[in-house]
Amino acid sequence: MEFNQYKTNEVKSNPKYKGLLQWGVQNGVLMKGVDFPASFGDVIGVVASEDLPSDTVIICIPQSLIISPDKCKQSTLITVYNSHPEMFDEEETNEAEFNILTFYMFNEKKKGEQSFYYPYIQAIQTSNTLMAWSNEDLQKIEDPLILEEFQLIKQDFLGLWSKAKLIFDNAQDIFGAPRITDKSDFFWAIECVMSRCFGWALKSTCLVPIADFLNHSNKACTHYMVHSALEKGSFSKSEVQANFQKQYVIKRNNMNLSILGIEADNEIQKWKDEKIKFILENKQCLRDQDLLVDLEGASINEQRDIINKIHYEQIIQDPKLNIWDLESIASSDSEDNDSDEEVKLEKFQQYEILKIKELAEWKIREEQKRIEKEFQSINLKNQPIVTVTLNPEKKNKVIIRGLPQYQIEAIKAKLLIINGRLRKQQQEKILSEVDDVQSREDQQWDWLDEYDQEAYFCITTTAPIKKFQQVTVSYGKRTNRFLICWYGFALLENVYSSFNFRLWLNTVILEDKEKTLDQILNTIIIKKLIYEDESIVDKISYNGYEIPISSLSKEFRIKKNKLNIDIISVLRLFLQIKYGKEKDLLSTIPMSIDYEIDVLQFYYSLLQTLMKSYSQDLVQDLKELEQTFEYPKRFAV
């Protein structure tokens, strides 16, 4: 979305935005090098009014303006919160913070001009989440998983309103007499909290006025909590404040805090992007040196393309170099952050264990064949033994017997490579966690007072931003499915997005000679949410079938630019009954070129079936996006 100066001038004259900005400045909001409000089409956001360097704080929102659960509990609503622990106690429900903020925002809206937050509330009257979409617009999404998930969210919110209505009726001394607008105001409060909150690396989930007008992108600014007095060392040296100093992590040497009048002790340590670092270290491999211009401004996909060109040239220059020997660039660009990192690592370890086990067992069989061919007998008890341990903490071991010493040494060498890769991943994860702890106070917040005028929520650049570019934050490494369900929008180029489905591993249907391949695929592809209550029982209903949960695959996530090895491994096992004529077929390693072709042709047909499930193809979608500016329809496409 391009900056529109004409519309920006119109927006700036709008009383609700003028009132919000004036209210913010009067209460200590600081901005440097940015302008708000700014128009990008029909979207309001923040624009850079000058070229902004990286690692620079550009917006500061004082803690006194932030709406947090602790601050809500200091209001007149405290009696309501205490009377309903099943809704507002963090120890009894995971939704406590969400509910606390929702009830607070509903009450502040009902106060009208009497609310301190009235200018803020006036500026966020409209919402664009799916709750506001018409049924006609919702049907244009054409993704059953998204529609099912949204219906689940909607039912939860309707249930919350039913409980809230009873509380409002019984607490009219706090919430006032019932109004005809109460239901719509309550759903406004729900949408406000679900689409505008910050939470990561903060003491709690909270609303941050003005900062929540920054839109989402994958290449965005980040945020920190900064205490100006602690940064300057101007606190008195009492015992309590000395303890605060120990808890608080100094940030002045990691970012430019001049907006708060804070100078660094030393030169600011710039964060280095691993992809850019790799490109610069190997720039001699690039034929087109123009690609090095504005690397920091290049998109993630553009940087990846440059890395691919370097890898290609390295293979051309060194014929002995194997593709798997190329340096891999550690990155989470293609990962969704709604899947746990420890789960991913565990899955990778399990896959590597299975791969070694299958390979070793195959080699044993091959060795037995060789020995039998030579009319010799083999005594496994007297053969060398190798124990493969991939996770010492969980004592995952694969014990292999019956191999000659040279093959055992080969497996040990393979194991060293895998363990080295795992250790590197674990070390990177630990370093990342340490960095998070050091740069963001995830654990101790005694130093933070709810009305502290010297504590600020700070928006900080992570890369240079050109003048007139939109300034954005990241809501997380979110898929389009998540973004549209919770925020009501999607990104055209979203590196974190994926397509989700399961397979019904039904060998009877696979062997049915009367069914065409299309019929088989339309039967075994499952695009349905597996709800928690359904996972407890043993069956789900889908397309007229009662399907046992145990016969479903895990949920696959297809990425745009990444081959899904999990699907291929499952298909190698699943398709053996129909296509596998050879013996000794493995799930983790291709053993037969003919069978591998059958597997990949089936996979290709599966993808084509998924593509055909939409009403129009990609070319038509892209053409429509060039002409469509109505946001619900655009985001649906």
PyMOL commands that set and color helices and strands:
alter all, ss='L'
color gray80, all
select helices_A, chain A and resi 5-12+15-26+63-65+69-72+78-83+85-88+96-114+118-123+130-132+135-139+144-170+172-175+182-196+211-213+228-232+239-247+258-260+274-281+283-285+289-292+300-317+323-325+341-373+380-382+405-439+480-486+507-511+517-524+532-536+549-551+565-574+576-579+593-612+618-627+631-636
alter helices_A, ss='H'
color red, helices_A
select strands_A, chain A and resi 30-31+34-40+43-48+57-62+216-227+385-391+396-401+455-460+470-471+473+499-503+525-526+539-542+545-548+556-558
alter strands_A, ss='S'
color yellow, strands_A
deselect
rebuild
show_as cartoon
